[in-house]
């Protein structure tokens, strides 16, 4: 391979990585990813129980603040 082809390949990879980093830091993208991840994890009973416990603890903490 010529040096130019290698340089173009590296440049394209860096550009793609930059776009991916930008997309990953987008708040809407992150919220969607988190929602999707939670939806997938909810299929497991133990995860569902843990999420219910967490929600219960958050509600108790909110009541104490009042």
Residue, then its C-alpha position, 0 to 999 in steps of 0.5 A: x500500500x502506498x503511504x497516501x492510502x494509509x494516510x487517507x485510511x487513518x484520516x477517515x478512521x480519525x474522522x469517524x471516531x470524532x463523529x462517534x464521540x460527538x454523537x455519544x456525548x449528545x444528551x438525546x442520544x445518551x438518554x435514548x441509549x439509557x432507555x433502551x438499555x433499561x428496557x432490555x435489562x427489565x426482561x430479567x427478574x432480578x434486574x426488575x427487583x433491583x430497579x423497584x428497590x432503587x425507586x423505593x429508596x429514591x421515593x423514601x429519600x424524596x419524602x425525607x427532604x420535604 
